């Protein structure tokens, strides 16, 4: 035992000398945080204006210009959104492993511009889209040809490549411009995050009002050209700040370490776990690791086998394993546990996002067959613009929550955030269930008024228009916005804090991976409901003309799934153990460290 202690002390001395030598060799980084912000924030604003300006009304474009059935268009958008969000994991991997965030963002910005440019061309040139259809029954319209769809899908493909690089790297690249070791740098990072979400919401509001209005009521050619121009300006702004950016070099993908733990634990699955893991398991921390030291946890103990030392395993002179595909450190194992532990919570977020998607897609069709006139005027609010109420409820609630609610809760609970992150997520998951339930009752009312009191003098290509004001859709949208304020932002914070520090880019992509899975799940649900109810006595729930369907039944189905998801989330939340740094007091950590040290004395 004394020999082991002496060896550990020698390894620590060597690691310390290596850290000192490396710190002397490292060049001084010139952080330009505030000076770089105009370029980055400006780039963010115009990039969001471009992307959201096209995607927010894309569903209407596919059904009115490309003459696609709304089931087909919805499925296409769901697949596009799912693929886009799944691609963020690949983008994060390539950025961290090979190219770095600057090159990834630069290339992705150009691809996004080209994608928006291609989609704009489909509206400008008549040969790139099918002829306009005057028929109310879209099944009698001429659909797009194969090459017209291929050209459109090529624009989608370019947008997927662009989003794969932009979404996981945006926030991290902005934070790279500030020195995290100084107080001013920390304040700068917080300021950047605030401005990032402000510009995102600003871009969404402009897109679903002015840009959507131009697209729907003025010209699709002009309306789709505007986002492409925004994206071009974004590219110029991004590359304009090249000389002052801090460009962090890639250091290899942290996913490799997680995979190593999984592989080695499977290799050593037949070995018996030691009774005292802290004494017996292989413990080593790289001298330059940015990850915080994690305490040992008892969950997922089968992964501990990856740190069992066998006679075949060799240790280097610096204390590290000669082959990490045969032996992993206890620190590696705990980092892998952090990732695995998050997955059940992530799964609950998938069903939550399905509820959010309904408020972004079917609400557009509901608005199209509702009275969208503003008062007694002739002005009609564009159907896609109604989603702005969701954004307004989010932006109005956040300052109230941050400045008033959180301080009050902090006094009651003693927690820094007033409530835990999982409690915040749980409130959002519950609110989206309420939103789906309200949506069902509103749709039931809308369809009832269509047959008893249809709107006079109002025309829709889909069918009769209900006399119900489309403003009745506002309550469900406001509930969805509040759900986002709790669950969506809570998710971002949860992944950011619970993942190891060197996996922050992967943590950012995890949020989008949940959205991707929800897009595919939503597409699957719509397809199943459509084909199951098409031949039923009650009729198709989701036809082109909502008046002939049962969209309220579909909302009730989403509500039922949401209730089951709430129960599942509560079970997972009670089981979940927060990463020590976030939920364990410093005194508790110190006592735990002292107890660990006693095992080696």
N, C-alpha and C positions, 0 to 999 in steps of 0.2 A: 504493500500500500504506500509506503514511504517513497519507493522508487517511482510509482505512478505519479505521486504528488510532485516529486522533483522534476519528472519529465514534463508535466503540465506547466510548471513554473518556467522551465527553459523554453518551451514552445511559446508561452506568453511573452517572454523577453524578446525572442526572435521576431514575433509578430509585431511587437511594439517598435523595434528597431526598423523593421520594414516600413511601418506606417510613417515613422519620422523621415526616413529616406525618401519615400514617395511624396510626402508633403513638401519637401524641399525642391523636388523636381517639377511639381505641378506649376504651370504658368499662372500668373495672376489673371483672373477673369474680370473683364471690364463690363459690369452690369449697367445697362442704359435704361432700366425699367420704364421710367416716366417718359423718356424721349422716344422709346420704341412703341409706347401705347397708341399714339395716333395712327401709326401704320397698321398695327395689329387690330385695334378696335375698329378702325375704318374698314379694314379687310373683312372682319367678322360681319359688320353691318351689311355691306354690299353683297357678301357671299350669301347671307341669309335672305336678303331681299330677292336675290336671284333664284335660289333654290326653292324657297317657300312660295315665291310669286308664281312659279310654274306648277309646283306640286299641289298647292292648295285648291286649285280649280281643275286639276287634271282629270278628275272623274267626269266632270261636266263636258270637258273637251272630247274625251273618248266617246261619250254617248251622243253628243250633238254634231260633232264634226266627222268623227270616224264611224259613226252609225253603229257602234257596238251596243249589244244588249247590256243593261246595267248589271246583270249577273256576271257577264263576261268581263266587263270593265272593272267591276269590283274585285273579281278574282285576279285580274291582271295587276291591279294596284297592290293587292295584298301580297302577291308573289314578288312584285318589284320591291315593296317596302321590306319584306322579309329577307330577300337576297341582299338588299342594300345594308341592312343592319347586321346580318351575319358576316358580310364582307369586312366589317370594321375590325373583327378579330384578326383577319389576315393582314389588314392595313397596319394594325398595332404591332403585329409580329414582325413584319418587314421593316417597320420604322425602328423598333427597338434592336433588331438583330443586324440589319444591313445598312440602311440609308440615313437614319436619323430623322428627326421631326421636320427640319427645315426643307430638305429635299423632298420628303414625302408630301408635305403641304404644298410645295411649289408645283410638283407634278400633278397632284390631285386637283389643284385649282384650275390648271389648264384643261384637264379632262372634264371638269364640271362645266366650264365655259363651252367647250365643244359639244357636250351633251345638250345644253340649253339651246345652243345655236342650231343643232340638228332638229330639235323639236320645234323651234320657231320656224324653220324652213318648211315643215310639214303643213303649217298654216298659211304660209306666204304663197307657195306654188300649188296650183290646183291639181297638178298631176301627182302630187304627193299625198293627197287624201281623196276619199270617195266623193262623188257629187252630193250636193246638199239635198236632203230628203224633206219633202213637205208633208208626208204622211204622218198621221198620229201614231200609227202602228209601225214600230221600228222594224218589225219582221218583214215588212214590205219594202224596206230601203235596201239600196245597193251597198254592200259592205266593202271594206278595203281589200285590195288585191294583195297577193302574197308579198310582192316587192314593196308595196306601200307599208305593210306591217313590218317588214324587215327593216326598212329605213327608220321607222318610228322606234322599233326595238333597239336599233343601234344607238339611238340617242339615249334610251334607258340604260343601255350597257355602259356608255361613257359616264352617265350620272352615277352609276353604281361604283365605278372605279374611283370617281372623284370623292364620293361620300366615304368610301372605305379608307381613304387617307386623311380626309379632313376631320371627320367626326371624332375619332379617338385621339387625334393629335392637337386639336385646336386649343383646348384649355391648358394642356401640359406645356405647349410651346409658349403660350403667353406667360405662364408662371415661370418658365425658364429665364425670362428676362430680368427677374428680380433676385437679389441675393437673399436666400432663405436664412442666412446666419445673422442678419441684422434686423433691428426693429423696423427700420424704414422699409426694408425689403419685404418683411412679413406683412406690413400694412399695405404695401403695393400689391402683393398677391391677392389679399382680400379685396382690395379696390378693383383689381382686374376681374375677379369673379363676379363682383356686383355689376360692373359695366357689361360683362359678357351676357349675363341673363337679361339685363335691361335692353341691350341691342337685339337680342333674340326676340323678346316680346315686341319691341318696336317694329322689327322687320315683319313679324307675323301680322301685326295690326295693319300696317301699310299694305301688306300683300292681300289680305282678305277684304280690304275695303277698296282702295284706289286701283290696285292692279287687277283684282277680280272684276271690278266694275268695268274697266277698260276692256278686259277680255270678253265679258258676257254681253255688254251693252254697246260697245263701240266697235272693236275689231279684234278678232283672235290674232291676226298677224301682228298688230301693234302691241297687243297685250302680252304676247309671248316674246316679242323682241325686247321689251323693257327688261325682263329678268336677265336675258342674255347680256344686255348692255351693263346691267348692274354687276354681273359676274366678271365681265371684262375689266371694269373699274376696280373690282376687288383684286384681280391679278396684278394690275399696275401698282396698287397700293402695297400689296404684299412684297413684291420684288423691289419696290422703292426703298424699303427699309433694310435691305440686305446687309449693308455695310455696318449697321449698328446692332444687328441681332446677336444674341448669344446662341451659338449652335452647339448643343450637347451631342457629343459623339455617341453612337450606339455601342453598347457594352454586351450585347448578346441577349437572347430571349430568356426571361425568367421562367418561361413555361418549361424549359428543359429540365430545370430542377424539380418541378412538380412531377413531370413524366418519369424522371429517374426514381423518385420515391415510389411511385406506383409500380414501376417495373421491378425494382429491387425487392419490394415487399411481396410481390408475386413469386419472385425467384426463391425467396426465403420463407414462403408460406408454411412450410413443414416444420420450421424451427419453433421452439417453445419460447414464449416471452419470459423474460426474467422477472422475478418477484419484486426487485428494486430497480426499476428502469433508470432512475437518475444516476445510480452507481454503475450500472453495467452497459448501458447503451453508449454508442460512440458520440462524443460531443466535440464539435469543432465549429468555430465561427471565423469566416474569412476576415483578415485584418482590415480590408477596405470596404466591407459590407455596409450599405446604408440602411439595412434592415435593423429594426429594434430587436433586442434579445427577447425571445418568447419563452415563457415558462411552460413547463410540461403540463399537458392536459390528458385526461383519460378517455376522451372521445376518440373513436376510430383507432382503437389500439392496434388493429391489424397492420396499420401503417408503421407502427413502431418496429416491426420486424426488419424494415429497411436499414435500421441503425444497429442491428445485432452484429457484433464483430465475430467472425469465424476465423479459423486458422489460415484459410486461403486469402483473407483480406490483408492488404499491405498498407502501411501508414508511411507517409513521406516524413522527411526530417522536420518540416514545419508543422507537423501535426495533422495535415489534411489527408484524405483518403487518396490512394494512388489511382484508383479507378472508381469514380462515383456511380458507375453503372453496376457496381458490385457492393458498394457500401455508401450509405448516406449518413449525414450527421443528424443529430437530434433536432438541431435548428431547422434543417431542411424539412424534416418530417413535420414539425409544427407549422412551418409555412405552408406546406401542402395541406395540412388539416384546416388551415384558415380558408383555403380555396374550397375544399370539399364541404366544409361546414356551411358555406354561403349558399350552396346549390339548392337545398330545399326552400330557402327563403326566396331565391331567384325564381323557382318554379311557381310560387304563389303569385309573383308579379306578372307572370304570363297571362293568367286568367284576368287579372286586373286590367292589363292593357287591352284585352279583348273588349271589355266594357267601354274603354276609352275610344277604341276604334269606331264603335257604333255611333258615338256622338260626333264623329268626324266624317262619317260616310252616309249612313241612312238619314241623318238629320238633313242632309242636303236634298234628298229626294222628298222628304216630308215637307220641306220648305217650298219646293217646286210645286207641290199640290196643295199649298195653303195660300191664304191671302197675304201677299208680301207688300201690299201698298202701305205707305207710311201715312197713316191717318186717312184723310179724304183726298189726298193728293194723287196725282198720276204716277208719282215716283215709286218704283218697286225696288226693295232691297235685294241685291243679288243673293241667290240661295246659299252660295258658298261663304257669304259674308257673315252669316249668323254665328259661325264658330268664334267670332270675335268676342261674344259674350262670355265664352269659356275663358278666354285670355284676360278679359277685364276683371272677372271675379278672382282670378289668380293674382293679378298685379295689385288689385285693391286690397286683397286679404293679406298678402305677404308683409307689408309694412305694419299693419295692425297686429299681426301675429308676432312679428319680430320685436316691436317696440312696446306693446302693451301686454299681450297674452303671455309671452315667454317670461318676462320679469315676474308676473304674478304667479305663474306656475313654479318658477324657480324658488320663490319664497316658500311655497307649499311643499315642494318635493325635495328641494336642496340639490337638484340636478342642474348642470350647466345649461342644458337645452330646455329645461322645464319638464320635458318628458324624454323618454329614451327614443332612439332612432326607430326601433321596431314598433313602439307605440305610435309614433308619427305615421309610419307606413300603414299600420293597422287601421287608423282613422280614415286614411285615403281609400283603402280597400273596401271599407264599409260604406263610404260615401258614394263610390261608384255603383254599389248595389242599389242604393237609394235612387241614383240617377237613372239606372235602367228601369226601375219600378215606375218612376214618374214618367219616363218615356213611353212605357206601355199604356198608361192611362191617357196620356196626351194624344197618342196615336189613335186610341179607341174613340176619343172625342172627335178628332179630326175626321175620321172615316164616317162616323155617324152623321156629322153635319154635311158631308158631301151629298148624302142621299136625302136628307131632310131639308137642307138649306144651302144649296151650292152657291158659289160666288157668281154674281151676275156681271157679264162683260169681261171676265178674266179668263184667259186662255192658257192652257198648258199642253205641250205636245204629248204628255204622258196620259192625260185623261182629265176628268172633271176636277175643278179646283174647289176645295172646301172654303166655306165662308169664315172658318176659324182663322183668326189672325196668326201669322207665323210667329208673332211675339210670344205665343203660348209655349214655344220651344225654349224660351229663355231659361225657365227654372231648371230643366234637365241639364242645360249647358252650363249654368252657374254651378250646379252640384259637381259636374265633371271638372270644372276649373278648380274648385276647392279640393277635389280628390287629387288633382295633379299637384297642387300646392303642398299637400301632405305627403302623398306616396311617391310621386316622381322625384321631387327634390330630396325626399328622405332616402330613396334608393341610391341616388348619386352620392349622398353623404355616407350612406351605409357601406357601399362598395369601396369608396375612397378610404374609409377608416379601417375597414376590416381586412382588406387585402394587405399583404406585405408591401413595404414601401417601394420596392423595386418592381412592383406589378401595378403601379398606378395607371399606366396606359391600358393594361389589360382590364383593370377595374372599370375604366371609362367605357371600354367596349362591351363589358358585361351588361350595362344598362341597355345598349342597343341590341344585344343578343336576345334579351328578354322581349323587346319590341318585335324582333324578327320572328321569334317563335310564336308570338301572339298573332302576327300577321298570317302565318301559315295555319295556325289553329282556327283563326277566324274564317279564312278561306275554306278550310275543311268543313266547318260548321255550316257555312252558307251553302256549300255544295251538297252536304248531306240533307239539310232541311229542304233545299230546292227539289232534289230528286225524290225525297221521301213523300213530300206533300203534293207534288205535281199531279199525282194520280189519286190522291185521297179525296174523300167526299167533301171535306171542308174546303178543298181547293188549295192551290199553291200559296204558301205564306208570303213568298217574295217574288211576285210577278213584276212586269215592267210598270203596270198601272197599280200603284199601291192601294187604290180604292177596291180593287178586285182581290186583294191579298189579306194577309193576317200578320202584318208587321208587329202588331202588339203582342201576338203569341210568341214571336221570335224574341222580343224584348223580355217577356216573362221567362223564356228559356234562359236567356243571359242572366236574369236576376237569380234564377234557381242555381245556376252554376256559380254565381257570385257568392251566394249564401254558403254553399259547400266550401268555397275557397276561403271564406272568412273563418270557418271552423278549422280548416286545414292550417291556415296561417297562425291562428292562436296556438294550436298544438306545437307548430314549429318554433314559434317565438318563445314559448315556455321552455322548450328543449335547448334553444340556442345559448351558447356561451360566448360572450363578447371577447374580442381580442384583449389580452391583459392590459395593454397600454391605455385603452379607452374606458374600460369600465372598472378597473381595479385601482384602488387608491395607491398612492406612492408609498404609504406606510405599509400597506399589505404586500406590495411588491418587494419592499426591502426585507420584511420578515420572511417572505418566501425565499428570497435569495440567500438569507442567512441560514435557513433550514437546509437548503440545498448544499451550501458549503459545509455544513456539519457532517453530511454524509461522506465527505472526502477527507475528513480530519480524524 
